[in-house]
Amino acid sequence: MTNDGTEYGLTEIQQIEMAIKSAQRMVGQATMSMDEDQLKAATDAINQAKQQYNHAVAHATGIDEKFFEFSSELIERIDHQLKEAKE
């Protein structure tokens, strides 16, 4: 990661947004198909989004608090959706 908060041309916020959007898509597909492999991939995607989010929170400097709140709510929502589908 460079000093300006970018890695591979993306800011940490953009990386979190992409991870959450990817997890949302994967959860949507997995819950519609109920395919075990897709459910596992969706779980992995959520865990990756959580990891990136938690890393950003731990190293937060100058990042909008509303972004963190919104991202946290999205992650919780898709995590809940996936858990409900698995039950």
C-alpha positions in Angstrom: 0.0 0.0 0.0 1.3 3.4 -0.8 1.2 6.4 1.5 -1.8 7.9 -0.3 -4.1 5.0 0.7 -4.1 3.3 -2.7 -3.2 -0.2 -3.6 -3.2 -1.2 -7.2 -4.8 2.1 -8.1 -7.8 1.7 -5.7 -8.3 3.5 -2.5 -9.1 1.5 0.6 -12.7 2.8 0.5 -13.1 1.6 -3.1 -11.7 -1.8 -2.2 -14.2 -2.2 0.6 -17.1 -1.0 -1.7 -16.0 -3.6 -4.3 -15.8 -6.4 -1.7 -19.2 -5.6 -0.4 -20.8 -5.4 -3.8 -19.2 -8.7 -4.8 -20.4 -10.3 -1.7 -23.9 -9.0 -2.3 -24.0 -10.4 -5.8 -22.6 -13.8 -4.6 -25.1 -14.0 -1.8 -28.0 -13.2 -4.1 -26.9 -15.9 -6.6 -26.3 -18.4 -3.8 -29.6 -17.9 -2.0 -31.5 -18.2 -5.3 -29.7 -21.4 -6.4 -29.0 -22.9 -2.9 -26.0 -24.6 -4.5 -23.5 -25.7 -1.8 -20.5 -24.4 -3.7 -22.1 -21.0 -4.3 -23.1 -20.8 -0.6 -19.5 -21.5 0.4 -18.2 -18.9 -2.1 -20.7 -16.3 -0.8 -19.6 -17.0 2.8 -15.9 -16.5 1.7 -16.9 -13.3 0.0 -18.6 -12.0 3.1 -15.6 -12.9 5.2 -13.3 -11.1 2.8 -15.5 -8.0 2.9 -15.5 -8.1 6.8 -11.8 -8.5 6.8 -11.2 -5.5 4.6 -13.8 -3.4 6.5 -12.2 -4.3 9.9 -8.7 -3.5 8.6 -9.9 -0.1 7.4 -11.7 0.6 10.8 -8.5 -0.3 12.7 -6.5 2.1 10.5 -9.1 4.8 9.9 -7.7 8.1 9.3 -9.8 10.8 7.7 -12.5 8.3 6.5 -16.1 9.4 6.8 -17.9 7.8 9.8 -21.1 7.5 7.8 -19.2 5.3 5.2 -18.3 2.9 8.0 -21.8 2.8 9.4 -23.3 2.2 6.0 -20.8 -0.5 5.1 -21.2 -2.2 8.5 -25.0 -2.3 8.0 -24.6 -3.7 4.5 -22.3 -6.4 5.6 -24.6 -7.4 8.5 -27.6 -7.5 6.1 -26.0 -9.8 3.6 -24.5 -11.9 6.3 -28.0 -12.3 7.8 -29.5 -13.1 4.4 -27.0 -15.8 3.8 -27.4 -17.3 7.3 -31.2 -17.4 6.9 -30.8 -19.1 3.5 -28.6 -21.8 5.1 -31.1 -22.6 7.8 
